[in-house]
Amino acid sequence: SDLELGLIDAVVTANIADANGGGISATNCDVDISGTTISSNTAASFGGGVYLSDTRGDIENSVIDSNTAFEGGGVFAYDTNTDFTNNTISSNLATTELEDDWGPGGGGGGMWLYTDATIEGNTVSGNTSQYNGGGIYCYYGSPDMLSNTVQSNISWEDGAGVFLNRPSSTLFQGNTVDANEAYDDGGGLRIYYGSNTQELNNTFSNNIANDDGRGAKFSHPDHC
């Protein structure tokens, strides 16, 4: 596609979408967003702040805060190669409570990802999912998650910090995962049906799980 979306030092706030992308919706285009604040937007379905589908490019040095959606309160990125670098993704809410969506339930208070992109140097904090993945929910894909701070997120079920659902060749390296709370399993990190997932030099501290795996829980180890 020759379509391009560029936003530099913009403010996108207090918008409402009846379907996807309360603040921004981008499909089949190149994306370049920098220094932008995306806040207090609402989507009835996916991506309260940002909805991406079949996009390429970068979102960097931006703030995605206090957005709400059914899935992906801050960001919903489906089948994309859009990198997220040095952003603050905070205080977003995913309201889904459906167990059978996306395998063992969806969510993604801060971010919902189906991507092979790089997620690096972001602060993902204070987000809530009413199902899985308070901070980040990743469905399939093989993202590189590098040097992020994932802190003080809440999930009503599993993976308060990060939930990796059937990841493929994911590199999870150098992240700080601190003070997240899962009402069920995996306070810091939950990996379900992982395949070739590498976890290197991460710090897990002060996370809470009301059932199993305060720091991390891995299940179905024949696939991990």
C-alpha positions in Angstrom: 0.0 0.0 0.0 1.0 3.6 -0.7 -1.1 4.9 2.2 0.8 6.6 5.1 -0.3 7.9 8.5 2.1 10.4 10.1 1.6 12.1 13.5 4.3 14.2 15.2 3.7 16.0 18.5 0.0 15.6 18.1 -2.8 15.2 20.7 -5.6 12.7 20.2 -8.1 12.8 23.0 -11.7 12.1 24.2 -12.9 10.4 21.0 -15.4 7.5 20.8 -15.6 4.7 18.1 -18.6 2.4 17.8 -16.2 -0.3 16.6 -12.4 -0.1 16.5 -9.8 2.5 17.2 -11.2 5.1 19.6 -8.3 7.4 19.0 -6.6 6.1 15.8 -7.5 3.4 13.4 -5.0 2.4 10.7 -5.4 -0.5 8.2 -3.0 -1.5 5.4 -0.7 1.5 5.6 2.6 2.7 6.8 2.6 4.3 10.3 4.9 6.9 11.7 3.8 8.3 15.1 6.2 10.2 17.4 5.8 12.5 20.4 2.0 12.1 20.4 -0.4 11.8 23.3 -3.3 9.5 22.8 -5.6 9.6 25.8 -9.1 9.1 27.2 -10.4 7.5 24.0 -13.0 4.6 23.8 -13.7 1.9 21.3 -16.6 -0.5 21.6 -14.6 -3.4 20.2 -10.8 -3.3 19.7 -8.1 -0.6 20.4 -9.3 2.1 22.7 -6.3 4.3 21.9 -4.9 2.7 18.7 -6.1 0.1 16.3 -3.7 -1.3 13.8 -4.2 -4.0 11.1 -1.7 -4.9 8.4 0.5 -1.9 9.1 4.2 -1.3 9.1 6.4 1.5 10.7 7.0 2.9 14.1 5.2 4.3 17.1 7.8 6.0 19.4 8.2 8.4 22.2 4.5 8.7 22.7 2.0 8.5 25.5 -1.0 6.1 25.3 -3.0 6.7 28.5 -6.5 6.2 30.0 -8.1 4.6 27.0 -10.8 1.8 27.1 -11.9 -1.0 24.8 -13.3 -4.5 24.9 -9.9 -5.9 23.8 -6.6 -3.9 23.7 -7.5 -0.9 26.0 -4.5 1.1 24.9 -3.4 -0.7 21.7 -4.8 -3.4 19.5 -2.3 -4.5 16.8 -3.3 -7.4 14.6 -1.1 -8.9 11.9 1.3 -5.9 11.9 5.0 -5.1 11.7 4.8 -1.8 13.6 7.5 -1.4 16.2 6.8 0.3 19.6 9.8 2.1 21.1 10.1 4.2 24.2 6.4 4.8 24.7 4.5 5.2 28.0 1.4 3.0 27.9 -0.5 3.5 31.1 -3.9 3.4 32.9 -5.7 1.7 30.0 -8.6 -0.8 30.4 -9.7 -3.9 28.5 -13.2 -4.9 29.6 -13.6 -8.4 28.0 -14.6 -11.3 30.2 -15.1 -13.9 27.4 -13.2 -17.1 28.1 -13.1 -18.5 24.6 -11.9 -15.5 22.7 -8.3 -16.0 21.2 -7.8 -19.4 22.8 -7.8 -19.2 26.6 -9.5 -15.7 26.8 -8.3 -12.4 25.5 -7.7 -9.0 27.2 -4.7 -6.8 26.9 -5.3 -3.8 29.2 -2.3 -1.9 27.8 -1.5 -3.8 24.6 -3.1 -6.6 22.6 -0.5 -7.9 20.0 -0.5 -10.3 17.1 2.8 -9.2 15.6 6.4 -10.0 14.6 7.5 -6.5 15.5 9.9 -5.2 18.2 8.5 -3.9 21.5 11.4 -2.1 23.1 12.1 0.4 25.9 8.4 1.0 26.7 6.9 1.6 30.2 3.7 -0.3 30.5 2.1 0.5 33.8 -1.1 0.7 35.7 -3.2 -1.0 33.1 -6.1 -3.4 33.8 -7.6 -6.3 32.0 -10.9 -7.8 33.1 -9.6 -11.1 31.7 -5.9 -11.8 30.7 -2.8 -9.8 30.2 -3.1 -6.7 32.3 -0.1 -5.0 30.7 0.5 -6.9 27.5 -1.4 -9.8 25.8 0.3 -11.4 22.9 -1.5 -13.9 20.7 0.7 -16.1 18.5 3.3 -14.1 16.5 7.0 -13.8 17.3 7.7 -10.3 18.8 10.9 -9.3 20.4 10.2 -7.8 23.8 13.3 -6.0 24.9 14.2 -3.7 27.9 10.6 -2.8 28.8 9.4 -1.9 32.2 6.1 -3.7 33.0 4.8 -2.5 36.3 1.7 -2.3 38.5 -0.7 -3.9 36.0 -3.7 -6.0 37.0 -5.5 -8.9 35.4 -8.7 -10.4 36.7 -7.4 -13.8 35.5 -3.9 -14.6 34.3 -0.7 -12.8 33.3 -1.0 -9.5 35.0 2.3 -8.2 33.5 2.5 -10.1 30.3 0.5 -13.0 28.8 2.1 -14.9 25.9 -0.6 -17.1 24.3 1.0 -19.6 21.9 4.0 -17.5 21.0 6.4 -18.6 18.3 10.1 -17.7 18.5 9.6 -14.9 21.0 12.6 -13.2 22.5 11.8 -11.8 26.0 15.0 -10.1 27.2 16.1 -7.5 29.6 12.7 -6.6 30.9 11.8 -5.4 34.4 8.5 -7.0 35.5 7.5 -5.5 38.9 4.5 -5.3 41.2 1.9 -6.7 38.9 -1.1 -8.6 40.3 -3.0 -11.5 38.8 -6.2 -12.6 40.5 -5.4 -16.2 39.2 -2.1 -17.3 37.7 1.1 -15.6 36.6 1.6 -12.4 38.4 4.5 -11.2 36.3 4.5 -13.5 33.2 2.2 -16.2 31.9 3.2 -18.4 29.0 0.6 -20.7 27.5 1.6 -23.2 24.8 5.0 -21.5 24.3 7.2 -22.6 21.4 10.9 -21.6 21.2 10.3 -18.7 23.7 13.6 -17.4 25.0 13.7 -15.5 28.3 17.0 -13.9 29.1 18.2 -11.5 31.8 14.8 -10.4 33.0 14.0 -9.1 36.5 10.8 -10.3 38.2 10.0 -8.7 41.6 7.1 -8.0 43.9 4.5 -9.6 41.7 1.4 -11.3 43.1 -0.6 -14.2 41.9 -3.6 -15.4 43.9 -3.1 -18.9 42.6 0.1 -20.2 40.8 3.3 -18.5 39.7 3.9 -15.1 41.4 6.8 -14.3 39.1 5.9 -16.5 36.2 3.8 -19.5 35.2 4.5 -21.8 32.3 2.0 -24.4 31.3 1.9 -27.2 28.7 5.7 -27.7 28.9 5.7 -30.2 26.1 5.2 -27.2 23.8 7.5 -24.8 25.7 
